Every structure is written in structure tokens, then in C-alpha cells.
Amino acid sequence: MPELPEVETVRCGLEQNLKNTTIKKVTLRRKNLRIPFPEHFAQTLEGQPITAITRRAKYLLFYVGKNDVLIAHLGMSGRFSVENKRPAAFLPHDHVVIELTDGRVLIYNDARRFGLMTLAQRNTLHEHPLLSELGPEPLEKDFSAQYLKKELLKRNSPIKSTIMDQQLVVGVGNIYASEALFLVGINPQKSAKSVADRNNDLVKAIRKVLGDAIASGGSSLRDFVQVSGETGYFQHHFNVYGRAGKPCFKCHTPIRSTRMSGRSTFFCPQCQS
């Protein structure tokens, strides 16, 4: 599933292509994705300008007109592409087609249909059920060392599971949690409370891993591509993720893999104590 760097990469591509354009027509080629489309979805968007595209956690937020916000989530296989004109034929999983007044077309394709699109109002956006319980953004000042230490001291859960909790901090998914813990030398199975004094290092590591991944266009393991159709490149810089049995780049000890909360976890048993 695309994580924060992948979603941020998509956001940048969409904003570059779509900001200050106007929606002419919206065509829904099925009744639902993960959830049904809201009633009057197309009519609400048609004729309105796209004034900004932002991100909250793994959700894309299209600010449309003066009051409306289109909330989109890519799920596991969702992807946006911008075409210069309406194609003569659509691909089987092209579910949403947004035609712009300049003749270009935004297409949302989602083979597995785990993504979603819904609508919200600007003045109550923070209260929307999809967004209201989310923690701070990891690249913003609210995710401070002081905040993280306070939260870690409350928890006995494994540190990897803890930093993946979207109510603690958003967007630190499986890949980037594994990579950040390697940078600070913390075993992912240690309790959050026991490593609370590593709070400053953890904040720095999480920000570095996410920042480097965004700069590389995200990680492409299966389905993820950018708006341009290019793949991300950060998968070529993994220290531990997906490298079970291969030598650690630092100490040459074989990387280990285990299961935590149903997810594969990778770490170096020598470097991460």
C-alpha cells in the first residue's frame, strides 16, 4: 500500500498539473470504490476550479471552489494520470474520469478498488470521520521529540507497531518504520516505553527516511507509479526492508525477518539492539 512518501509524490504531481484548472465534467464508471460515491458527487464538482491539492496522512485533499473538498485515498493499487485529451477507449479499471475545461483529462484507475473518493466541506474538514482521529504529521513541528517521548512512555507495545499507529503519528508505514528503526539502531520488538529516551533520535530518523523517500519519488514495489507514469526509486536505498538473509551494509550480519502485527518486519540483529 502506498505510504506517505508515495502519496506526497502523487500530490506534488497533481498540484503541478491541476492547480487553478477547472472541472468540466465528471464521469463515474462504477457506483463505488471501497465505499459508495456520495450522492451528487459529479454535480458538486462540475464547473468548479481546483484551487489547491494538499495531503493529510495518506489522504489527498482537492480543494474545489469555495466550500468543497474532494478526499481521495489510493488504497493498494489506485493511481492518477493526466492525459492531454479524452482517450478513445478507457482501460478496464479506469473508474473515475474528470475532464477539465482546457481539454485535459484526470483519470483514476484502481484494479483492486481499495481506494476511495468522498466529499467534505472546508469548514468542517477536520471533523470528518476519516481525518478526525489522526495524529500529527511527521514532517511538521507538532511531531516533536517532547511529544514523542510523552506518548512512548504510555505504551508497552513494540516500538515498530507504536510508530505505525496513525493516532500517534501519521504516515509511518511498514517500510519506513523498519528503515527508521535501523537508522537509530533500535530492535523493532523492543517496547515503546523502554526506548522513550531515544525520542530525539527517532524523530530525526523518521523525518530523514520520509524526506529521502519523497526526494526519490517514493518506493515502487508492486503497483505504485507517479502521476507521470514513472516509478519511484527509494526501494534501491533500503537498508533492511525486503533484504532478509542478505548482509547488513554496516556489519555484514544477515538481515532477519519476523512477523509483527501481521506484517513482515526486517532488522539487523547486530546493529539493532
Helices and strands as residue ranges (DSSP letters): H 4-18, E 23-28, H 41-45, E 50-56, E 59-64, E 68-73, E 79-83, E 94-100, E 105-109, E 116-121, G 122-127, H 145-152, H 159-163, H 174-184, G 193-198, H 199-215, G 234-237, E 256-260, E 263-267
